[in-house]
Amino acid sequence: MSNHIKKCFLLYLVMQNSSFLLAQNAADAPQAKPTLTLGQTWDKALEYSKEININHLEVRVSKEEIAESRRERFPEIAVKGNYEYATNIPVYEKGLFNKPTQHEVIHLLYKLGADYYLNLYNGNKLNLKIDKNKAAYEVAQIQKNLTVSEIKLQAAVYYLDLQRSIIFKDLMVKDIANQEKQLAEINDLHKHGTVLKSDVLRIELKLSNQKMMLVSIENDIIIANQKLNILIGLPDEQLITPSDQIAPELNELKSYEEYLEIAEKNAYDYHISEKKVEIKKIDLERTKANVRPKVGLYGEFNLANPQIFLYPYSPSNYTLGIFGVRASIPLSELYINKPKERIAKMNLEKEELEHHHVDDKMREHVFENYQRFKEALIRMDVNKKDIDQSAENARIVKQNYFNQSALITDLLDADIQLLESQFKYASSKIQAQIQYYQLQNVLGTL
């Protein structure tokens, strides 16, 4: 029995150790980095953005203000009542300083009633108020769309910055592997006395610098990753891999006139400014309405006791209904309203000038971003050709070096030039894509 127990105990220890090792290996295994498309990045950024949520609330508030102003068309209805106690009336028949005679009255009084007022015309102020709230609602919607566009642009910049650093890392890793292979070849030549020790040292120094640069690029990846994580609501340390292929040359390049036409239809700042002018026009009309007459229906119904409406009075319940039309003309506004109207006109003129300024800025931004996007596409093509030329130059110099017809400095310069051309091409592709999104943001189509 004791041997059986010992065997079971040993089996249990083996199982426990195996489970521990499996768990430890699972914990030590590298975690796969989730891939993320730019579209998914935008969705997460918009969902997480507090600015977007604030804009959503502003739109809802503006919509409710329209509903509130429309309800002002309904009649004003009020219910009222009072219950009172009246004392006797002293009558001073022999003078104020002599004892009065007490005149008996009905002591308990009550009155219940309801009244209403229906506005028929108030200088068109109510319609103007509704129009102003509608314009404010449209401004809130455009502002929300503007915020969405800016958030998407910021997310695209962070996403592409991360992608650029990852591309740089891949290029650097490949170049370090090539340089290590080349160092091994030069070491073999040095052992056979074909090259100098200084050639080996220079290659080793260059390799050391590149490894240090790789560390810097890896830090750039971590920093860009954290910026993107903050924007889309992921943990700071979460590493992600951008999965979109960058091909800015596939984006259609239109003419400046076509882009300007698109901007006039969609640019957010332009249309916000346009709506602000509309609001100032409404404010001017509302100010002018201050001098117009007011007309409305009104009515009142009362149940009261005692009856003191007609003589002789009676301690009885009675009802009374009154209905009619009420009209008034605010004569004082004819002179009080003049300064208000002048101020409203000046505010409108100021807003119109601001709108023209926004129009100028819009055309300026469209033209600038259009030109920069064209420039980025040209730079990308030039850098792509530079890679082919640099690669061919590096191949020729390397062949000449190993044939003892080129110096180590020539070899190092050719390798550096090739790596720089690869970096420039990758950077120009990313920059062209960013410039495209900046243009779309200005046009209001991002």
Residue pairs with C-beta under 8 A, 6 or more apart in sequence:
33 239
33 240
33 241
34 238
34 240
34 241
35 240
35 241
35 242
35 243
36 159
36 240
36 241
36 242
36 243
37 242
37 243
37 244
38 155
38 156
38 159
38 242
38 244
41 155
41 156
41 159
41 228
41 232
42 151
42 152
42 155
42 156
44 232
44 233
44 234
45 151
45 152
45 154
45 155
45 231
45 232
46 52
46 148
46 151
46 152
47 233
48 231
48 232
48 233
49 147
49 151
49 231
51 147
51 151
52 144
52 147
52 148
52 151
55 140
55 143
55 144
55 147
55 148
56 144
58 140
58 143
58 144
59 137
59 140
59 141
59 144
61 140
62 133
62 136
62 137
62 139
62 140
63 137
65 133
65 136
65 137
66 130
66 133
66 134
66 137
69 126
69 129
69 130
69 133
70 130
72 119
72 126
72 129
73 119
73 126
75 116
75 117
75 118
75 119
75 297
76 116
76 117
76 118
77 114
77 115
77 116
78 114
78 115
78 116
79 113
79 114
80 112
80 113
80 114
80 115
81 110
81 111
81 112
81 113
82 110
82 111
83 108
83 109
83 110
84 108
84 109
84 110
85 107
85 108
85 109
86 105
86 106
86 107
86 108
86 109
87 105
87 107
88 102
88 103
88 104
88 105
89 102
89 103
89 105
90 100
90 101
90 102
90 103
91 100
91 101
91 102
91 103
92 98
92 100
93 100
93 101
106 306
106 313
106 315
108 305
109 304
109 305
109 306
110 304
110 305
111 302
111 303
111 304
111 305
112 302
112 303
112 304
113 300
113 301
113 302
113 303
113 304
114 300
114 301
115 298
115 299
115 300
115 301
116 298
116 299
117 296
117 297
117 298
117 326
118 296
118 297
118 298
119 126
119 294
119 296
120 295
120 296
120 297
121 292
121 293
121 294
121 295
121 296
122 289
122 292
122 294
122 295
122 296
123 288
123 289
123 290
123 291
123 292
123 293
123 294
124 285
124 289
124 292
125 286
125 289
128 282
128 285
128 286
128 289
129 286
131 282
132 279
132 282
132 283
132 286
135 275
135 278
135 279
135 282
136 279
138 275
139 272
139 275
139 276
139 279
142 268
142 271
142 272
142 275
143 268
143 272
145 268
145 444
146 268
146 269
146 272
149 268
149 440
149 441
149 444
149 446
150 441
151 231
152 437
152 441
152 446
153 437
153 438
153 441
153 446
154 231
155 228
155 231
155 232
156 433
156 434
156 437
157 434
157 437
158 224
158 227
158 228
158 231
159 228
159 242
159 244
160 242
160 246
160 430
160 433
160 434
161 224
161 227
161 430
162 221
162 224
162 225
162 228
162 240
162 242
163 242
163 244
163 246
163 430
164 426
164 427
164 430
165 217
165 220
165 221
165 224
166 221
166 241
166 242
167 426
167 430
168 217
168 220
168 423
168 426
169 214
169 217
169 218
169 221
171 419
171 422
171 423
171 426
172 210
172 213
172 214
172 217
172 419
173 214
175 210
175 415
175 419
176 207
176 210
176 211
176 214
179 203
179 206
179 207
179 210
179 415
180 207
182 203
182 398
182 415
183 200
183 203
183 204
183 207
185 402
186 195
186 199
186 200
186 203
187 200
189 195
189 402
190 196
190 197
190 199
190 200
194 404
195 408
198 408
199 408
202 408
202 409
202 412
203 408
203 412
206 412
206 415
206 416
225 238
225 239
225 240
226 236
226 237
228 234
228 240
229 235
229 236
229 238
229 240
230 236
234 240
246 429
246 430
246 433
247 429
248 376
248 377
248 380
248 429
248 432
248 433
248 435
248 436
249 377
249 380
249 432
251 436
253 373
253 374
253 377
254 262
256 366
256 367
256 370
259 366
259 370
259 439
259 443
260 363
260 366
260 367
262 443
262 444
262 445
263 270
263 362
263 363
263 366
263 442
263 443
263 444
264 270
264 362
265 444
266 443
266 444
266 445
267 362
267 366
267 442
267 443
267 444
268 444
269 358
269 361
269 362
270 358
270 359
270 362
270 444
271 444
273 351
273 354
273 355
273 358
273 359
274 355
276 351
276 354
276 355
277 348
277 351
277 352
277 355
279 351
280 344
280 347
280 348
280 351
280 352
281 348
283 344
283 347
283 348
284 341
284 344
284 345
284 347
284 348
287 337
287 340
287 341
287 343
287 344
288 337
288 341
290 330
290 333
290 336
290 337
290 340
291 330
291 333
291 334
291 337
293 327
293 328
293 329
293 330
294 326
294 327
294 328
294 329
294 330
295 325
295 326
295 327
296 325
296 326
296 327
297 323
297 324
297 325
297 326
298 323
298 324
298 325
298 326
299 321
299 322
299 323
299 324
300 320
300 321
300 322
300 323
301 319
301 320
301 321
301 322
302 319
302 320
302 321
303 317
303 318
303 319
304 317
304 318
304 319
304 320
305 315
305 316
305 317
305 318
306 313
306 314
306 315
306 316
307 313
307 314
307 315
307 316
307 317
307 318
309 318
309 320
362 442
365 442
366 439
366 442
366 443
369 435
369 438
369 439
369 442
370 439
372 435
372 438
372 439
373 432
373 435
373 436
373 438
373 439
376 428
376 431
376 432
376 435
376 436
377 432
379 428
379 431
379 432
380 425
380 428
380 429
380 432
383 421
383 424
383 425
383 428
384 425
386 421
386 424
386 425
387 418
387 421
387 422
387 425
389 421
390 414
390 417
390 418
390 420
390 421
390 422
391 418
393 414
393 417
393 418
394 414
394 415
394 417
394 418
397 406
397 410
397 411
397 413
397 414
398 411
398 414
400 406
400 410
401 407
401 408
401 410
401 411
437 446
440 446
